[in-house]
Amino acid sequence: MYSQAFRTLMVQKMTSPDRPDVESLAAEVGVPRSTLYRWASDAGKLTQRPADDETLPINPTPRPIGMKRPQDWSAQEKLAAVMEAASLSDEELGAFLRSRGLHEAQLQQWRDQMLAGLEPKAVTGGQKAPATKRVRELEKELRRKDKALAETAALLVLKKKAQAIWGDGDDDTDR
């Protein structure tokens, strides 16, 4: 059984801005990862502590109710976040990212995806790319040559069988 003070300390470590990843924290303190997650979840539900509890106040920084994971954002929300972040200074950007639960790398990835979406496509209006045409032509020629090779191999096998059955035409026997 872990003390409430220890639980509170672990929750504070898990929710701090410079938090370690949960796997390394679990290995460091010898507490299962699932237990740490449960403690963090329970701490978000706690509003106050009974007076007879141990020292160390509960001071978790739970995730704001409206905060979503970055992968749950819609395309419109991503676009709005990228546009809003583009006009902010470095200090304001840090506060913006923290308030949205984002990392700068995630915002950069979204920006790159949006720019890539604006690039013109290589294949336009039903025209085939020259490389695609060339590949098709080469594949067609390869199939034709494979068929010719298979036919030649079959003829060679038949010729050898005929020679084995009837023998050579250059027989030394008298007629």
Protein Blocks (a to p, Z undefined) as FASTA:
>chain_A
ZZfklmmmmmmmmmmmkbccfklmmmmnopafklmmmmmmmmmmpmbdcfkbcehiafdd
cddfklccfklpcfklmmmmmmmmmmpcfklmmmmmmmnopafklmmmmmmmmmmmmpcc
fbgghiacfklmmmmmmmmmmmmmmmmmmmmmmmmmmmmmmmmmnopfkbcbdZZ
